[in-house]
C-alpha cells in the first residue's frame, strides 16, 4: 500500500469534527476485503484524518502541506521573491505551499528520487542530491544562492526506533550539508528529525552556523509520531575550519 494516497474502499460516513472545528465526514470501513489488520488501521486513520480531508478539499497533494503552513505561520519562513530548495519533495505538498507563498518573482526547486507530477511555478527535478549528478542538477538550476532549504524526508520506518532515528538523522545531515553550500546570508533551513538523541552532533553544527535553532512540532504532525522539525534561521555561513 502506498502511504500518502487514499485507496478505494467500501465506506460509510457519519458527521465528525474536522480542522478548525469544522464538521468533517467520519468514515467507516464496510469490509476488510482481505486487507491485513495494519492496512485496515492505516486506511481507517487516513479516511478519518481531518487534515487528509482538508488537503483533498483544497487540492493539496498531501496532508503534509499543513505542516509547512503551520511552521510558516509560526516562524515566517516564506516570503514573496524567495529562492527555495525543497528536498524529498514528492508528492509535492510542500512544493505547492512554497510556490504559492514565494509567488512568480521567486524560485522553487523541488527534488526527489521518484517521479513527481509538475507543480505550477516550480522546477521539478528527478534526482538524488546525495549523488554527484543530482547535486550538480540542483546547483545548476539554482545558479546562485537559496534563501530557504526544506527537507521533509524520512527514511522508511523499520519499527526499531534507534534504527529509524539514525537513518532519518542521516538524511537530515545530508540535507544540511547541501544547505551549507547554497544558503545565502540570513537564510533558513527546515528539516524533519526523529527526536532520540542521535541528532545532537548536527544540532551543534547548526548552532555554530545559525543565529537561532529551534524545534517545533506542528499540530498537523500526528501526536504519536516521533517526528519533529528543526528550524534554523539567520545563516551566518559554515564555521571556519580550525587549523591544527
N, CA, C and O of each residue as an XYZ file, in Angstrom:
976
protein
N       0.840     -1.190      0.000
C       0.000      0.000      0.000
C       0.874      1.238      0.000
O       1.830      1.318      0.771
N       0.565      2.203     -0.849
C       1.352      3.418     -0.927
C       0.789      4.433      0.037
O      -0.263      5.018     -0.222
N       1.469      4.651      1.142
C       1.013      5.604      2.121
C       1.095      7.000      1.535
O       1.958      7.291      0.706
N       0.174      7.874      1.982
C       0.126      9.236      1.475
C      -0.905      9.399      0.380
O      -1.179     10.522     -0.041
N      -1.482      8.312     -0.090
C      -2.535      8.398     -1.091
C      -3.667      7.484     -0.651
O      -3.427      6.356     -0.220
N      -4.882      7.959     -0.757
C      -6.016      7.150     -0.360
C      -6.269      6.075     -1.397
O      -6.063      6.296     -2.591
N      -6.717      4.907     -0.946
C      -7.062      3.826     -1.854
C      -8.563      3.623     -1.802
O      -9.226      4.036     -0.851
N      -9.090      2.986     -2.829
C     -10.521      2.763     -2.884
C     -10.958      1.828     -1.776
O     -10.256      0.870     -1.451
N     -12.121      2.102     -1.192
C     -12.625      1.257     -0.102
C     -14.124      1.417     -0.004
O     -14.676      2.459     -0.357
N     -14.776      0.379      0.477
C     -16.186      0.483      0.799
C     -16.299      1.166      2.147
O     -15.758      0.676      3.138
N     -17.002      2.303      2.196
C     -17.054      3.087      3.423
C     -18.473      3.573      3.656
O     -19.294      3.636      2.741
N     -18.734      3.916      4.914
C     -19.929      4.663      5.259
C     -19.475      5.903      5.989
O     -18.376      5.916      6.544
N     -20.287      6.953      6.007
C     -19.858      8.206      6.619
C     -20.838      8.691      7.655
O     -22.051      8.550      7.502
N     -20.284      9.279      8.741
C     -21.082      9.947      9.749
C     -20.403     11.260     10.069
O     -19.221     11.427      9.766
N     -21.113     12.195     10.671
C     -20.563     13.518     10.925
C     -19.524     13.469     12.024
O     -19.643     12.696     12.975
N     -18.497     14.306     11.885
C     -17.462     14.448     12.900
C     -16.813     15.803     12.749
O     -17.135     16.540     11.816
N     -15.895     16.154     13.655
C     -15.239     17.454     13.582
C     -13.967     17.350     12.770
O     -13.226     16.373     12.878
N     -13.718     18.371     11.950
C     -12.509     18.453     11.149
C     -11.596     19.519     11.683
O     -11.695     19.898     12.850
N     -10.697     20.016     10.837
C      -9.749     21.029     11.249
C     -10.471     22.312     11.581
O     -11.454     22.675     10.935
N      -9.975     22.991     12.589
C     -10.542     24.278     12.953
C     -11.953     24.201     13.473
O     -12.659     25.209     13.480
N     -12.391     23.024     13.912
C     -13.732     22.893     14.450
C     -14.796     22.683     13.393
O     -15.978     22.574     13.720
N     -14.387     22.623     12.097
C     -15.365     22.412     11.041
C     -15.872     20.976     11.094
O     -15.202     20.078     11.604
N     -17.065     20.786     10.557
C     -17.623     19.448     10.529
C     -16.968     18.643      9.419
O     -16.864     19.114      8.286
N     -16.527     17.437      9.734
C     -15.909     16.569      8.748
C     -16.630     15.239      8.748
O     -17.158     14.803      9.770
N     -16.647     14.604      7.597
C     -17.332     13.322      7.484
C     -16.487     12.223      8.098
O     -15.329     12.044      7.722
N     -17.052     11.491      9.034
C     -16.349     10.354      9.628
C     -16.678      9.109      8.824
O     -17.844      8.832      8.541
N     -15.656      8.369      8.461
C     -15.807      7.259      7.534
C     -15.538      5.946      8.250
O     -14.602      5.835      9.042
N     -16.370      4.952      7.960
C     -16.187      3.603      8.492
C     -16.023      2.626      7.342
O     -16.682      2.743      6.309
N     -15.134      1.663      7.535
C     -14.954      0.621      6.532
C     -16.095     -0.381      6.625
O     -16.454     -0.827      7.714
N     -16.658     -0.729      5.481
C     -17.723     -1.735      5.462
C     -17.154     -3.144      5.449
O     -17.742     -4.068      6.012
N     -16.006     -3.300      4.801
C     -15.442     -4.637      4.664
C     -13.935     -4.567      4.656
O     -13.352     -3.591      4.184
N     -13.301     -5.606      5.180
C     -11.839     -5.656      5.183
C     -11.297     -6.044      3.814
O     -10.180     -5.666      3.460
N     -12.073     -6.789      3.045
C     -11.693     -7.201      1.693
C     -10.277     -7.773      1.628
O      -9.511     -7.430      0.728
N      -9.937     -8.623      2.556
C      -8.642     -9.286      2.511
C      -7.484     -8.437      2.982
O      -6.336     -8.875      2.896
N      -7.739     -7.241      3.475
C      -6.644     -6.393      3.948
C      -6.126     -6.888      5.290
O      -6.875     -7.443      6.094
N      -4.833     -6.678      5.521
C      -4.254     -7.020      6.808
C      -4.783     -6.063      7.869
O      -5.335     -5.010      7.550
N      -4.609     -6.442      9.143
C      -5.073     -5.589     10.232
C      -4.367     -4.241     10.204
O      -4.995     -3.207     10.434
N      -3.054     -4.244      9.920
C      -2.321     -2.974      9.887
C      -2.797     -2.097      8.737
O      -2.876     -0.877      8.878
N      -3.120     -2.720      7.585
C      -3.629     -1.951      6.452
C      -4.991     -1.354      6.767
O      -5.279     -0.217      6.394
N      -5.830     -2.126      7.458
C      -7.140     -1.598      7.842
C      -6.997     -0.411      8.786
O      -7.703      0.587      8.642
N      -6.078     -0.515      9.760
C      -5.877      0.593     10.695
C      -5.379      1.837      9.972
O      -5.845      2.945     10.237
N      -4.413      1.648      9.041
C      -3.891      2.795      8.299
C      -4.979      3.447      7.456
O      -5.111      4.670      7.437
N      -5.757      2.624      6.761
C      -6.797      3.158      5.897
C      -7.864      3.879      6.706
O      -8.326      4.949      6.310
N      -8.257      3.305      7.830
C      -9.262      3.953      8.681
C      -8.748      5.298      9.182
O      -9.489      6.280      9.211
N      -7.476      5.339      9.575
C      -6.894      6.590     10.054
C      -6.862      7.636      8.945
O      -7.190      8.800      9.171
N      -6.461      7.210      7.733
C      -6.396      8.157      6.619
C      -7.776      8.715      6.272
O      -7.944      9.918      6.074
N      -8.753      7.822      6.203
C     -10.086      8.247      5.802
C     -10.720      9.186      6.819
O     -11.576      9.994      6.462
N     -10.311      9.090      8.080
C     -10.914      9.903      9.130
C     -10.001     11.023      9.621
O     -10.316     11.692     10.605
N      -8.890     11.229      8.954
C      -7.967     12.292      9.321
C      -8.485     13.610      8.745
O      -8.593     13.733      7.525
N      -8.810     14.603      9.588
C      -9.344     15.861      9.057
C      -8.357     16.587      8.156
O      -8.772     17.309      7.249
N      -7.046     16.409      8.388
C      -6.075     17.054      7.509
C      -6.062     16.401      6.135
O      -5.862     17.085      5.132
N      -6.270     15.093      6.071
C      -6.380     14.427      4.777
C      -7.600     14.951      4.033
O      -7.518     15.260      2.844
N      -8.728     15.054      4.723
C      -9.949     15.549      4.099
C      -9.785     16.985      3.630
O     -10.229     17.337      2.537
N      -9.143     17.826      4.457
C      -8.964     19.226      4.088
C      -7.972     19.368      2.939
O      -8.142     20.237      2.083
N      -6.940     18.528      2.908
C      -5.996     18.559      1.798
C      -6.692     18.224      0.486
O      -6.428     18.850     -0.541
N      -7.575     17.244      0.522
C      -8.321     16.903     -0.694
C      -9.225     18.050     -1.110
O      -9.350     18.341     -2.299
N      -9.856     18.705     -0.144
C     -10.765     19.810     -0.462
C     -10.022     20.991     -1.083
O     -10.530     21.633     -2.003
N      -8.824     21.276     -0.583
C      -8.065     22.432     -1.044
C      -7.136     22.118     -2.210
O      -6.512     23.021     -2.768
N      -7.040     20.844     -2.580
C      -6.204     20.475     -3.718
C      -4.747     20.258     -3.390
O      -3.912     20.232     -4.295
N      -4.410     20.098     -2.094
C      -3.037     19.771     -1.737
C      -2.784     18.291     -1.983
O      -3.681     17.466     -1.813
N      -1.586     17.964     -2.378
C      -1.259     16.580     -2.706
C      -1.041     15.711     -1.475
O      -1.062     14.485     -1.580
N      -0.837     16.307     -0.331
C      -0.644     15.532      0.891
C      -1.029     16.386      2.090
O      -1.030     17.615      2.024
N      -1.356     15.706      3.188
C      -1.672     16.397      4.429
C      -0.450     17.133      4.976
O      -0.582     18.044      5.794
N       0.746     16.730      4.518
C       1.972     17.361      4.985
C       2.023     18.841      4.640
O       2.773     19.594      5.262
N       1.238     19.268      3.660
C       1.202     20.691      3.318
C       0.869     21.537      4.537
O       1.383     22.646      4.684
N       0.010     21.019      5.412
C      -0.397     21.790      6.585
C       0.740     21.924      7.593
O       0.766     22.876      8.372
N       1.674     20.984      7.586
C       2.831     21.108      8.477
C       3.653     22.334      8.092
O       4.043     23.124      8.953
N       3.916     22.490      6.788
C       4.685     23.655      6.357
C       3.896     24.939      6.554
O       4.459     25.958      6.955
N       2.603     24.902      6.277
C       1.780     26.093      6.517
C       1.858     26.525      7.978
O       1.973     27.716      8.269
N       1.795     25.572      8.889
C       1.835     25.904     10.315
C       3.228     26.338     10.762
O       3.353     27.220     11.612
N       4.262     25.742     10.211
C       5.616     26.195     10.512
C       5.848     27.604      9.982
O       6.485     28.426     10.641
N       5.331     27.876      8.797
C       5.472     29.216      8.220
C       4.716     30.252      9.052
O       5.199     31.365      9.258
N       3.542     29.880      9.520
C       2.769     30.800     10.349
C       3.523     31.137     11.644
O       3.467     32.270     12.121
N       4.208     30.172     12.191
C       4.925     30.392     13.454
C       6.247     31.132     13.269
O       6.600     31.995     14.073
N       6.985     30.786     12.191
C       8.348     31.301     12.057
C       8.534     32.300     10.915
O       9.612     32.880     10.785
N       7.514     32.513     10.087
C       7.652     33.458      8.984
C       8.738     33.057      8.001
O       9.621     33.855      7.686
N       8.675     31.828      7.516
C       9.742     31.285      6.685
C       9.667     31.723      5.228
O      10.701     31.936      4.594
N       8.469     31.860      4.692
C       8.272     32.069      3.261
C       7.800     33.490      2.977
O       6.888     34.002      3.627
N       8.445     34.118      1.988
C       8.087     35.469      1.589
C       8.146     35.581      0.075
O       8.869     34.816     -0.564
N       7.407     36.512     -0.515
C       7.468     36.686     -1.967
C       8.895     36.947     -2.447
O       9.655     37.684     -1.818
N       9.236     36.330     -3.563
C      10.537     36.541     -4.178
C      11.645     35.650     -3.666
O      12.773     35.746     -4.151
N      11.369     34.783     -2.699
C      12.412     33.915     -2.146
C      12.811     32.815     -3.115
O      12.054     32.430     -4.006
N      14.034     32.318     -2.908
C      14.560     31.181     -3.670
C      14.621     29.988     -2.715
O      15.322     30.026     -1.704
N      13.876     28.927     -3.049
C      13.652     27.812     -2.135
C      14.067     26.502     -2.788
O      13.780     26.272     -3.962
N      14.742     25.642     -2.029
C      15.044     24.282     -2.465
C      14.264     23.335     -1.568
O      14.405     23.377     -0.346
N      13.439     22.478     -2.172
C      12.587     21.525     -1.453
C      13.104     20.122     -1.735
O      12.900     19.590     -2.826
N      13.775     19.521     -0.752
C      14.395     18.208     -0.921
C      13.429     17.099     -0.511
O      12.701     17.233      0.472
N      13.430     16.003     -1.274
C      12.497     14.917     -0.994
C      11.069     15.375     -1.156
O      10.219     15.099     -0.309
N      10.803     16.078     -2.247
C       9.574     16.854     -2.382
C       8.318     16.040     -2.675
O       7.220     16.480     -2.334
N       8.444     14.864     -3.297
C       7.260     14.101     -3.700
C       6.392     13.755     -2.476
O       6.921     13.452     -1.406
N       5.083     13.799     -2.634
C       4.305     14.050     -3.853
C       4.120     15.520     -4.210
O       3.564     15.818     -5.267
N       4.565     16.447     -3.364
C       4.540     17.853     -3.762
C       3.759     18.792     -2.876
O       3.567     19.952     -3.240
N       3.297     18.330     -1.710
C       2.519     19.199     -0.836
C       3.288     20.421     -0.373
O       2.766     21.535     -0.407
N       4.545     20.218      0.065
C       5.348     21.362      0.497
C       5.681     22.269     -0.689
O       5.723     23.490     -0.542
N       5.916     21.680     -1.859
C       6.216     22.472     -3.050
C       5.040     23.372     -3.406
O       5.236     24.530     -3.776
N       3.814     22.848     -3.298
C       2.632     23.662     -3.569
C       2.554     24.871     -2.636
O       2.274     25.985     -3.078
N       2.800     24.647     -1.357
C       2.764     25.749     -0.386
C       3.851     26.764     -0.700
O       3.600     27.969     -0.712
N       5.076     26.267     -0.956
C       6.196     27.171     -1.198
C       5.975     28.034     -2.440
O       6.223     29.240     -2.405
N       5.512     27.432     -3.532
C       5.314     28.206     -4.754
C       4.226     29.257     -4.574
O       4.337     30.364     -5.102
N       3.182     28.918     -3.836
C       2.115     29.889     -3.597
C       2.617     31.064     -2.767
O       2.210     32.203     -2.998
N       3.499     30.800     -1.802
C       3.961     31.851     -0.895
C       5.046     32.732     -1.511
O       5.093     33.928     -1.225
N       5.925     32.167     -2.355
C       7.001     32.988     -2.923
C       6.546     33.722     -4.177
O       7.141     34.732     -4.553
N       5.499     33.227     -4.828
C       4.942     33.921     -5.979
C       5.807     33.825     -7.228
O       6.832     33.143     -7.246
N       5.371     34.520     -8.266
C       6.051     34.454     -9.556
C       7.430     35.064     -9.557
O       8.239     34.748    -10.428
N       7.722     35.933     -8.603
C       9.050     36.549     -8.536
C      10.067     35.664     -7.826
O      11.254     35.988     -7.795
N       9.614     34.554     -7.258
C      10.506     33.656     -6.558
C      10.873     32.454     -7.397
O      10.511     32.364     -8.570
N      11.594     31.529     -6.787
C      12.014     30.289     -7.445
C      11.906     29.150     -6.444
O      12.411     29.247     -5.326
N      11.242     28.063     -6.854
C      11.168     26.862     -6.035
C      11.707     25.700     -6.861
O      11.187     25.395     -7.935
N      12.751     25.058     -6.350
C      13.318     23.865     -6.973
C      12.921     22.679     -6.108
O      13.300     22.602     -4.940
N      12.160     21.758     -6.680
C      11.678     20.572     -5.966
C      12.417     19.357     -6.496
O      12.454     19.113     -7.702
N      13.006     18.596     -5.578
C      13.849     17.474     -5.969
C      13.420     16.209     -5.245
O      13.155     16.224     -4.043
N      13.355     15.106     -5.999
C      13.092     13.812     -5.368
C      13.656     12.718     -6.250
O      13.825     12.896     -7.456
N      13.949     11.570     -5.625
C      14.448     10.426     -6.368
C      13.352      9.762     -7.191
O      13.642      9.090     -8.180
N      12.096      9.945     -6.790
C      10.978      9.348     -7.512
C      10.306     10.399     -8.373
O      10.398     11.598     -8.107
N       9.626      9.927     -9.412
C       8.950     10.848    -10.318
C       7.850     11.600     -9.585
O       7.154     11.039     -8.739
N       7.704     12.863     -9.919
C       6.711     13.718     -9.274
C       6.017     14.542    -10.350
O       6.672     15.098    -11.233
N       4.705     14.620    -10.276
C       3.963     15.412    -11.242
C       4.369     16.877    -11.140
O       4.705     17.346    -10.052
N       4.345     17.612    -12.258
C       4.722     19.023    -12.227
C       3.861     19.822    -11.255
O       2.692     19.506    -11.032
N       4.455     20.850    -10.689
C       3.750     21.822     -9.859
C       3.896     23.172    -10.527
O       5.015     23.618    -10.780
N       2.794     23.826    -10.814
C       2.847     25.116    -11.487
C       3.706     26.093    -10.695
O       3.492     26.298     -9.500
N       4.680     26.691    -11.373
C       5.534     27.672    -10.732
C       6.790     27.108    -10.120
O       7.620     27.865     -9.617
N       6.956     25.786    -10.149
C       8.140     25.147     -9.556
C       8.940     24.418    -10.627
O       8.390     23.978    -11.636
N      10.231     24.294    -10.398
C      11.090     23.478    -11.241
C      11.269     22.138    -10.542
O      11.860     22.073     -9.464
N      10.764     21.074    -11.147
C      10.782     19.742    -10.538
C      11.901     18.919    -11.164
O      11.973     18.774    -12.384
N      12.776     18.380    -10.309
C      13.888     17.554    -10.756
C      13.759     16.151    -10.178
O      13.455     15.989     -8.996
N      13.988     15.147    -10.998
C      14.019     13.767    -10.524
C      15.478     13.355    -10.409
O      16.118     13.027    -11.409
N      15.998     13.372     -9.196
C      17.420     13.099     -8.985
C      17.670     12.857     -7.510
O      16.828     13.153     -6.662
N      18.844     12.315     -7.218
C      19.290     12.086     -5.847
C      20.361     13.124     -5.535
O      21.454     13.067     -6.098
N      20.070     14.069     -4.650
C      21.023     15.146     -4.378
C      22.260     14.645     -3.639
O      23.247     15.373     -3.528
N      22.221     13.402     -3.128
C      23.392     12.843     -2.451
C      24.367     12.204     -3.444
O      25.439     11.744     -3.052
N      23.997     12.176     -4.724
C      24.905     11.743     -5.773
C      25.395     12.968     -6.535
O      24.722     13.998     -6.571
N      26.560     12.846     -7.137
C      27.188     13.999     -7.790
C      26.300     14.601     -8.868
O      26.188     15.823     -8.970
N      25.664     13.748     -9.677
C      24.828     14.260    -10.757
C      23.616     15.015    -10.212
O      23.238     16.059    -10.742
N      23.008     14.479     -9.146
C      21.853     15.144     -8.561
C      22.219     16.455     -7.919
O      21.499     17.441     -8.073
N      23.327     16.488     -7.200
C      23.776     17.741     -6.595
C      24.081     18.772     -7.672
O      23.741     19.947     -7.535
N      24.725     18.321     -8.744
C      25.010     19.235     -9.846
C      23.748     19.807    -10.465
O      23.711     20.977    -10.846
N      22.699     18.971    -10.567
C      21.436     19.443    -11.130
C      20.830     20.550    -10.267
O      20.307     21.537    -10.784
N      20.907     20.374     -8.947
C      20.380     21.405     -8.047
C      21.187     22.686     -8.183
O      20.615     23.769     -8.310
N      22.501     22.576     -8.159
C      23.345     23.766     -8.233
C      23.165     24.495     -9.558
O      23.135     25.725     -9.593
N      23.046     23.740    -10.649
C      22.841     24.367    -11.957
C      21.503     25.079    -12.028
O      21.410     26.183    -12.564
N      20.456     24.444    -11.483
C      19.129     25.057    -11.521
C      19.078     26.298    -10.639
O      18.413     27.280    -10.971
N      19.777     26.247     -9.524
C      19.770     27.373     -8.595
C      20.580     28.538     -9.142
O      20.179     29.696     -9.030
N      21.730     28.215     -9.738
C      22.594     29.242    -10.344
C      22.822     30.412     -9.388
O      22.752     31.575     -9.785
N      23.088     30.097     -8.162
C      23.295     31.138     -7.157
C      22.989     30.586     -5.785
O      23.233     29.413     -5.505
N      22.453     31.437     -4.930
C      22.165     31.030     -3.557
C      20.672     30.824     -3.344
O      19.845     31.254     -4.147
N      20.349     30.152     -2.236
C      18.960     29.924     -1.827
C      18.702     30.674     -0.525
O      19.604     30.879      0.287
N      17.456     31.073     -0.350
C      17.054     31.723      0.898
C      16.538     30.718      1.921
O      16.548     30.986      3.122
N      16.086     29.557      1.442
C      15.482     28.563      2.324
C      15.685     27.182      1.727
O      15.440     26.967      0.540
N      16.133     26.251      2.553
C      16.227     24.838      2.163
C      15.280     24.053      3.057
O      15.346     24.136      4.283
N      14.395     23.289      2.420
C      13.391     22.493      3.120
C      13.671     21.012      2.927
O      14.114     20.587      1.860
N      13.410     20.231      3.967
C      13.520     18.778      3.853
C      12.467     18.122      4.741
O      12.524     18.213      5.968
N      11.509     17.463      4.102
C      10.523     16.676      4.845
C      10.825     15.187      4.694
O       9.936     14.344      4.815
N      12.081     14.884      4.431
C      12.473     13.491      4.187
C      12.517     12.689      5.478
O      12.888     13.196      6.537
N      12.129     11.428      5.363
C      12.287     10.467      6.454
C      12.521      9.102      5.825
O      11.885      8.747      4.833
N      13.427      8.352      6.404
C      13.669      7.002      5.908
C      12.474      6.117      6.227
O      11.798      6.344      7.230
N      12.194      5.112      5.400
C      11.116      4.174      5.726
C      11.330      3.576      7.107
O      12.428      3.126      7.432
N      10.281      3.573      7.917
C      10.429      3.090      9.288
C      10.567      1.571      9.320
O       9.972      0.857      8.513
N      11.362      1.103     10.265
C      11.594     -0.333     10.432
C      10.843     -0.895     11.630
O      10.704     -2.110     11.766
N      10.353     -0.004     12.505
C       9.746     -0.440     13.754
C      10.746     -0.520     14.889
O      10.377     -0.719     16.046
N      12.023     -0.362     14.544
C      13.089     -0.345     15.559
C      13.518      1.110     15.723
O      14.222      1.658     14.874
N      13.088      1.734     16.825
C      13.231      3.176     16.984
C      14.665      3.674     16.823
O      14.867      4.647     16.096
N      15.668      3.077     17.450
C      17.037      3.583     17.281
C      17.495      3.589     15.827
O      18.165      4.522     15.385
N      17.130      2.543     15.083
C      17.497      2.487     13.667
C      16.791      3.588     12.888
O      17.406      4.253     12.054
N      15.503      3.783     13.156
C      14.754      4.831     12.460
C      15.327      6.206     12.756
O      15.438      7.035     11.853
N      15.696      6.464     14.018
C      16.306      7.740     14.379
C      17.580      7.976     13.575
O      17.782      9.054     13.016
N      18.435      6.958     13.521
C      19.721      7.108     12.857
C      19.558      7.333     11.361
O      20.243      8.177     10.783
N      18.661      6.588     10.729
C      18.502      6.699      9.282
C      17.904      8.046      8.888
O      18.323      8.649      7.900
N      16.936      8.512      9.651
C      16.338      9.808      9.327
C      17.307     10.940      9.675
O      17.361     11.943      8.964
N      18.064     10.791     10.748
C      19.074     11.793     11.083
C      20.120     11.900      9.982
O      20.613     12.990      9.691
N      20.464     10.751      9.361
C      21.436     10.774      8.266
C      20.907     11.568      7.078
O      21.663     12.303      6.442
N      19.627     11.430      6.772
C      19.027     12.216      5.698
C      19.037     13.700      6.034
O      19.327     14.538      5.180
N      18.717     14.017      7.286
C      18.731     15.407      7.707
C      20.133     15.988      7.590
O      20.302     17.129      7.160
N      21.128     15.215      7.967
C      22.505     15.697      7.886
C      22.924     15.931      6.437
O      23.619     16.902      6.135
N      22.498     15.036      5.539
C      22.813     15.225      4.126
C      22.147     16.483      3.584
O      22.752     17.230      2.815
N      20.899     16.714      3.988
C      20.209     17.934      3.571
C      20.923     19.166      4.106
O      21.031     20.180      3.416
N      21.410     19.072      5.339
C      22.102     20.210      5.928
C      23.435     20.474      5.225
O      23.828     21.630      5.065
N      24.125     19.426      4.810
C      25.366     19.601      4.054
C      25.101     20.414      2.795
O      25.879     21.303      2.448
N      23.992     20.105      2.104
C      23.640     20.877      0.916
C      23.294     22.314      1.292
O      23.700     23.258      0.614
N      22.539     22.471      2.382
C      22.139     23.824      2.801
C      23.355     24.693      3.061
O      23.368     25.865      2.687
N      24.374     24.138      3.694
C      25.578     24.930      3.960
C      26.244     25.398      2.671
O      26.892     26.445      2.644
N      26.083     24.623      1.610
C      26.689     25.005      0.328
C      25.931     26.120     -0.374
O      26.538     26.953     -1.047
N      24.606     26.146     -0.226
C      23.811     27.014     -1.098
C      23.136     28.187     -0.391
O      22.704     29.124     -1.063
N      23.027     28.172      0.938
C      22.262     29.224      1.605
C      22.951     30.579      1.520
O      24.169     30.694      1.652
N      22.136     31.593      1.298
C      22.600     32.972      1.336
C      22.676     33.428      2.785
O      22.040     32.828      3.651
N      23.446     34.484      3.067
C      23.455     35.030      4.421
C      22.039     35.322      4.907
O      21.219     35.855      4.160
N      21.758     34.976      6.142
C      20.458     35.139      6.791
C      19.422     34.140      6.278
O      18.232     34.297      6.554
N      19.851     33.117      5.535
C      18.938     32.098      5.045
C      18.472     31.176      6.164
O      18.893     31.304      7.314
N      17.589     30.239      5.800
C      16.979     29.355      6.794
C      16.971     27.912      6.297
O      17.014     27.643      5.097
N      16.916     26.999      7.256
C      16.908     25.563      6.979
C      15.852     24.918      7.857
O      15.809     25.156      9.065
N      14.985     24.087      7.240
C      13.920     23.393      7.965
C      13.967     21.927      7.567
O      13.961     21.602      6.380
N      14.013     21.043      8.557
C      14.102     19.621      8.232
C      13.420     18.775      9.289
O      13.359     19.137     10.464
N      12.908     17.637      8.840
C      12.314     16.657      9.752
C      13.409     15.882     10.468
O      14.405     15.488      9.861
N      13.216     15.666     11.771
C      14.095     14.799     12.544
C      13.231     13.933     13.441
O      12.095     14.286     13.757
N      13.775     12.805     13.846
C      13.150     11.965     14.866
C      13.925     12.184     16.150
O      15.107     11.850     16.230
N      13.272     12.738     17.146
C      13.976     13.038     18.379
C      14.391     11.752     19.081
O      13.562     10.879     19.340
N      15.663     11.645     19.381
C      16.125     10.451     20.070
C      17.569     10.544     20.498
O      18.162      9.561     20.941
N      18.140     11.749     20.362
C      19.495     11.952     20.825
C      20.553     11.850     19.744
O      21.642     12.403     19.896
N      20.250     11.144     18.638
C      21.264     10.939     17.613
C      21.556     12.207     16.832
O      22.565     12.273     16.130
N      20.687     13.233     16.938
C      20.891     14.451     16.164
C      21.707     15.498     16.903
O      21.834     16.621     16.415
N      22.266     15.168     18.067
C      22.964     16.159     18.887
C      24.142     16.782     18.158
O      24.339     17.995     18.231
N      24.936     15.969     17.448
C      26.089     16.499     16.728
C      25.685     17.465     15.639
O      26.325     18.498     15.446
N      24.608     17.127     14.918
C      24.135     18.006     13.858
C      23.617     19.316     14.436
O      23.860     20.381     13.868
N      22.915     19.251     15.545
C      22.408     20.465     16.170
C      23.549     21.377     16.604
O      23.443     22.599     16.505
N      24.631     20.791     17.079
C      25.791     21.595     17.469
C      26.359     22.338     16.260
O      26.745     23.502     16.366
N      26.407     21.660     15.112
C      26.855     22.331     13.878
C      25.941     23.487     13.523
O      26.409     24.573     13.181
N      24.643     23.260     13.603
C      23.690     24.299     13.242
C      23.828     25.520     14.141
O      23.758     26.656     13.671
N      24.023     25.282     15.432
C      24.096     26.401     16.369
C      25.325     27.266     16.130
O      25.343     28.438     16.504
N      26.358     26.692     15.507
C      27.521     27.490     15.164
C      27.306     28.299     13.892
O      27.989     29.297     13.660
N      26.344     27.861     13.060
C      26.169     28.489     11.752
C      24.922     29.355     11.633
O      24.796     30.124     10.680
N      23.988     29.242     12.595
C      22.735     29.992     12.526
C      22.543     30.816     13.794
O      23.034     30.473     14.869
N      21.809     31.917     13.629
C      21.523     32.777     14.783
C      20.592     32.077     15.767
O      20.775     32.196     16.978
N      19.598     31.347     15.263
C      18.659     30.639     16.128
C      18.387     29.250     15.587
O      18.312     29.051     14.374
N      18.240     28.288     16.487
C      17.883     26.915     16.125
C      16.802     26.467     17.097
O      17.008     26.450     18.311
N      15.646     26.103     16.548
C      14.512     25.707     17.375
C      13.944     24.380     16.891
O      14.109     24.010     15.728
N      13.275     23.667     17.791
C      12.470     22.506     17.419
C      10.997     22.891     17.475
O      10.591     23.689     18.321
N      10.208     22.330     16.583
C       8.772     22.600     16.575
C       8.040     21.367     16.069
O       8.508     20.677     15.163
N       6.897     21.105     16.660
C       6.026     20.010     16.198
C       4.683     20.632     15.831
O       3.878     20.927     16.715
N       4.431     20.836     14.537
C       3.166     21.452     14.131
C       1.973     20.581     14.500
O       2.098     19.365     14.643
N       0.819     21.215     14.651
C      -0.393     20.482     15.015
C      -0.729     19.399     13.997
O      -1.312     18.374     14.352
N      -0.366     19.617     12.736
C      -0.677     18.639     11.696
C       0.183     17.385     11.793
O      -0.110     16.384     11.139
N       1.232     17.428     12.596
C       2.035     16.226     12.837
C       1.295     15.348     13.835
O       0.917     15.812     14.911
N       1.089     14.102     13.491
C       0.304     13.229     14.362
C       0.960     13.115     15.739
O       2.176     12.941     15.829
N       0.175     13.209     16.802
C       0.741     13.201     18.162
C       1.622     11.998     18.457
O       2.618     12.126     19.169
N       1.272     10.824     17.920
C       2.036      9.610     18.223
C       3.292      9.486     17.375
O       4.123      8.615     17.631
N       3.445     10.343     16.370
C       4.621     10.274     15.513
C       5.849     10.806     16.248
O       5.748     11.799     16.968
N       7.015     10.159     16.078
C       8.234     10.664     16.711
C       8.833     11.861     15.986
O       9.840     12.415     16.428
N       8.219     12.266     14.870
C       8.811     13.337     14.087
C       8.652     14.696     14.775
O       7.677     14.960     15.479
N       9.638     15.527     14.539
C       9.557     16.941     14.860
C      10.371     17.655     13.792
O      10.954     17.003     12.925
N      10.419     18.961     13.837
C      11.144     19.714     12.817
C      12.156     20.631     13.479
O      11.872     21.267     14.494
N      13.333     20.688     12.891
C      14.334     21.641     13.327
C      14.248     22.842     12.395
O      14.236     22.693     11.173
N      14.188     24.018     12.977
C      14.055     25.260     12.219
C      15.246     26.151     12.578
O      15.329     26.682     13.686
N      16.158     26.301     11.628
C      17.362     27.103     11.834
C      17.257     28.359     10.982
O      17.006     28.279      9.779
N      17.449     29.518     11.604
C      17.303     30.789     10.891
C      18.508     31.699     11.153
O      19.208     31.581     12.158
N      18.713     32.613     10.199
C      19.817     33.551     10.338
C      21.163     32.921     10.029
O      22.065     32.934     10.866
N      21.304     32.360      8.809
C      22.537     31.659      8.428
C      23.715     32.633      8.414
O      23.660     33.693      7.791
N      24.783     32.244      9.120
C      25.982     33.076      9.211
C      27.134     32.515      8.386
O      28.218     33.098      8.345
N      26.896     31.383      7.730
C      27.949     30.712      6.988
C      28.483     29.549      7.782
O      28.360     29.524      9.006
N      29.084     28.568      7.093
C      29.637     27.407      7.805
C      30.762     27.842      8.727
O      31.481     28.794      8.425
N      30.920     27.149      9.853
C      32.001     27.531     10.778
C      33.365     27.359     10.141
O      33.577     26.457      9.330
N      34.277     28.223     10.511
C      35.629     28.141      9.973
C      36.290     26.848     10.423
O      36.092     26.390     11.549
N      37.062     26.279      9.543
C      37.793     25.046      9.867
C      39.006     25.409     10.701
O      39.830     26.230     10.299
N      39.106     24.786     11.871
C      40.228     25.073     12.745
C      41.515     24.491     12.174
O      41.542     23.365     11.676
N      42.572     25.279     12.256
C      43.872     24.823     11.781
C      44.586     24.049     12.884
O      44.655     24.503     14.026
N      45.109     22.896     12.541
C      45.827     22.101     13.537
C      47.265     22.599     13.689
O      48.028     22.050     14.485
